[in-house]
Structures are given as C-alpha cells and as structure tokens.
Amino acid sequence: MRTCRWPRRSVYPLGPGNAGGTDQRAGAVIAAAGLALGSLTAAGAQSGHRDCAYWPASVAQQAACVRAEDAHDPVNGNTEMNVNVLEDQVEHYYGSASATYPVVGTVTIPSLDSNDAQQMKQIVDRAEAYLAAAGHHDHGTGRPAVVFDIDDTLLNTYDYTLAEQFGYSPATNEVWVDNAAFPAVFYMPQLVRFAVRHGYAVFFITGRPQSQTAATIKDLTSAGYAAPPGGHLFLKPAVPPAYLHCAKAPSCTTIEYKSGIRKHISSEGYKIVADFGDQYSDLLGGDAGHQVKIPNPMYYLP
C-alpha cells in the first residue's frame, strides 16, 4: 500500500491504537498513517494517483489523505513501495536496542538515539508548552482534562510487531500484554506527569478488551506510569454502555467508541483540553480538544 506523502519536515507540528485488540492490524503496514516527520516516503511520484503533495492543515485532512491512500487500487506494481523496503525503513526509524521480559524473553525495542526518540522529544516538548499555556485559560465550570490512548501512544509495541513480522494475532499479543512486555513510548511518562502536576485530570481510552483491565494497569505501571485513578481507565466492553451510540451496535467503530467515551467524560464535568493518539481514529469524532498525533509507522486502524 502506498504511504500518504508529505514534504519532509524536521518537526511534527503540535496542533492539528489504537492498537488494542483487533485483528484489523494483520498485514496493515501503512507506514505514514502515523509517521508525520516524513522519515518514510513513498517510492516515487510517478504512480499516477493523487497523493497529498502538501502538509494537510488539520488532523481530519491528514486522516482523509491516509484513507484515500489506503483505498488506492494500484495499476503499476513497479511504482508501489515494496513491503520489505517499507519494513526496513520502519526498522531504521525505530533503531535497535534490547530488553528482556518474563516469558517473552529478550526482544528488540526502539533506541534512545533513534529518529523515533528525537521526534517524540519534540512532540512532548511542544505538548508541555501547549498544556502549560492552556492551563491559564478559563475552562468554564469543567475541570481541565487530557486523554491518552495506550498502545503506541503510551506503550510502544514495536518489539511485538517485529516478533510477529509486522502481523498481529490476538493470542500472541495477549502473552505480551499479560507479561508487561512493552516499553514506554519515549518521553510520554514525563508528559503524563507534567499534565498531572499542572492540574489536569488524566484519562486513558484503549481499544484493548475489558478483560485485560488488570494486565493493562500492570503494563502501565511497569513502564513507569502511575496507576490510573478509579474511573479514569476505559477499555472496550463486549456490550457498549448506554451512553455509547454505535451505528451497528453492539459493534462500535474505533471513532464511535473513543469519541463516545470522550463525550461521556465531558458530561461528567470535565473539559477535554487535549487528546493524544497514534491513530487518526483515536482523535476524530469530537470532544477531543487539541488533537496530537503520535507517530506510528507500523499499522493503520481506520
């Protein structure tokens, strides 16, 4: 599949999956669904279909570009990015370090001197500046809050993705979840602590199934995050709660599920100032406040 192409930039502008638990991930190596730096680019401009030749101004425009690329029907295989080359580029982006976890063993994780780490440092620095400034604004009667996705927003699943050769299986993924085998996304524990110190209520919304609640808390605390306060961690239930309105209930799309939870949080007296996610579907649908896209060149969840 083609990537959504933007000019190379040194910084992802802070302004304009959810990995958890669906087999939609299998084979979905759409690199630029989350890689905003332009470290991954398409094979060439000669393919004949429309690419985003400019940096879209909003998250909604970026998401539309990726959807269009995902739906592209190639007519010339020689102009399409080779999947193995794309996988190599993803590996170059994350670099190579190692860690050892129970049961899972020694695995490859992102390197602190990688492009991924450098980009995350820039994103977090800008996010802290934004939250510090926004904290001085009048939020009305609502308590200011921030929302975080978990997989590949707070916890990096690159080691699992490599082990599965860029595929996904609910059974094998559960082994990694149960053994807290995911490192923190670079600098994100710092950002969560910053938000708490500056008076923000922190909420977590993940597409992981509700059966993984205890394991998810363990995953977060093992990676350096504080345990979520009661009522601040949302995992996907088998049957949606009454406040979630899904077009094909009981099945909810990611956008329906995540935006519905955010709307529920807002109804509880909070003002969501910012929403952080690695998928566009983590950010769309409303009640998100300031949308911050975290890079994820490994998979795409519409």
Order of alpha helices (4+ residues) and beta strands (2+ residues): alpha-alpha-beta-beta-alpha-beta-alpha-alpha-alpha-beta-alpha-beta-alpha-beta-beta
